[in-house]
Amino acid sequence: MFFQYLENVGVYENYSAGIRNARKTLMYKKKALTVTQTNALLNSLPRTTVKEKRNYAIINTMLRTGMRSIELHRANIGDIETTSTGYIMKVQRKGHTSKDRAISFDDTVMEPLQDYLLHRTINDSEPLLLGYRNRLTTRTIRGIVKQALTQQGLNSGVYTCHSLRHTFATLSIEAGCHIDYIRLNLGHSDEKTTRRYLTIVEERKQQSNIALQYFNAALNNTQINANNKHNDAT
């Protein structure tokens, strides 16, 4: 409980999580969303109230950058900077005491954040995400994501806040992104950690019926729609 508290207030990641029932933890895998599920999730989120704008910005940012909940929790408004190619956000990784990493992004991330921040007092030292009065906790961030996933029918234990990070990596690889760029975005010091996503992509390919679609198309003398092919594969 003590380590969970430290994580909730953003002091340290909960290093005790998963120590018990280690065998079960190894077998327990968080799933990435497909392209169809990702689009459905984003399109389902209302953006009328300030709270709704904030929640959309949270989920959209995590999906498009692969950021962890604790990294968003620690972010301040002043951590976002404009560059010649878009924007960067200085990030304090789990287990680190300083913001020694930068994540780059574009308007697809920045515009929802700006839409939310328009209703805030802009001060560089202010938390990027606020609750009623204070910095949004990691528990609240995870709860916001879990509720949105559940409303989409993704309510099993394999769909959590961390699934958004997996989704960013998996869909980027499937779209052809080099693994080195994904490793930089995720902040992995060891490339082996990032390469685990290659296994996930291969498993999803094995579960698809793309080869059968091509076979049937050959028999029927038709062509496969490129968009349908990609969505089925993911």
Secondary structure as the mmCIF struct_conf table of DSSP 4:
data_model
#
loop_
_struct_conf.conf_type_id
_struct_conf.id
_struct_conf.beg_label_comp_id
_struct_conf.beg_label_asym_id
_struct_conf.beg_label_seq_id
_struct_conf.end_label_comp_id
_struct_conf.end_label_asym_id
_struct_conf.end_label_seq_id
HELX_RH_AL_P HELX_RH_AL_P1 PHE A 2 ASN A 8
TURN_TY1_P TURN_TY1_P1 VAL A 9 GLY A 10
BEND BEND1 VAL A 11 TYR A 12
TURN_TY1_P TURN_TY1_P2 TYR A 15 GLY A 18
TURN_TY1_P TURN_TY1_P3 ARG A 20 ASN A 21
HELX_RH_AL_P HELX_RH_AL_P2 ALA A 22 MET A 27
HELX_LH_PP_P HELX_LH_PP_P1 LYS A 30 THR A 34
HELX_RH_AL_P HELX_RH_AL_P3 VAL A 35 SER A 44
BEND BEND2 THR A 48 THR A 49
HELX_RH_AL_P HELX_RH_AL_P4 VAL A 50 THR A 65
HELX_RH_AL_P HELX_RH_AL_P5 SER A 69 ARG A 74
STRN STRN1 ASN A 76 ASN A 76
HELX_RH_3T_P HELX_RH_3T_P1 ILE A 77 ASP A 79
STRN STRN2 ILE A 80 THR A 82
BEND BEND3 SER A 84 GLY A 86
STRN STRN3 TYR A 87 VAL A 91
TURN_TY1_P TURN_TY1_P4 LYS A 94 GLY A 95
BEND BEND4 THR A 97 SER A 98
STRN STRN4 ARG A 101 PHE A 105
HELX_RH_AL_P HELX_RH_AL_P6 ASP A 107 LEU A 117
TURN_TY1_P TURN_TY1_P5 LEU A 118 HIS A 119
BEND BEND5 ARG A 120 ARG A 120
TURN_TY1_P TURN_TY1_P6 ASP A 124 SER A 125
BEND BEND6 GLU A 126 GLU A 126
STRN STRN5 PRO A 127 PRO A 127
BEND BEND7 LEU A 128 LEU A 129
STRN STRN6 LEU A 130 LEU A 130
BEND BEND8 TYR A 132 ASN A 134
STRN STRN7 ARG A 135 ARG A 135
HELX_LH_PP_P HELX_LH_PP_P2 LEU A 136 THR A 137
HELX_RH_AL_P HELX_RH_AL_P7 THR A 138 GLN A 151
TURN_TY1_P TURN_TY1_P7 GLN A 152 GLY A 153
BEND BEND9 SER A 156 SER A 156
TURN_TY1_P TURN_TY1_P8 GLY A 157 VAL A 158
BEND BEND10 THR A 160 THR A 160
TURN_TY1_P TURN_TY1_P9 CYS A 161 CYS A 161
HELX_RH_AL_P HELX_RH_AL_P8 HIS A 162 GLU A 174
TURN_TY1_P TURN_TY1_P10 ALA A 175 GLY A 176
HELX_RH_AL_P HELX_RH_AL_P9 ILE A 179 LEU A 186
TURN_TY1_P TURN_TY1_P11 GLY A 187 GLY A 187
BEND BEND11 SER A 189 ASP A 190
HELX_RH_AL_P HELX_RH_AL_P10 GLU A 191 GLN A 207
BEND BEND12 SER A 208 SER A 208
HELX_RH_AL_P HELX_RH_AL_P11 ILE A 210 ASN A 220
TURN_TY1_P TURN_TY1_P12 ASN A 221 ASN A 221
HELX_RH_AL_P HELX_RH_AL_P12 ALA A 226 ALA A 233
#
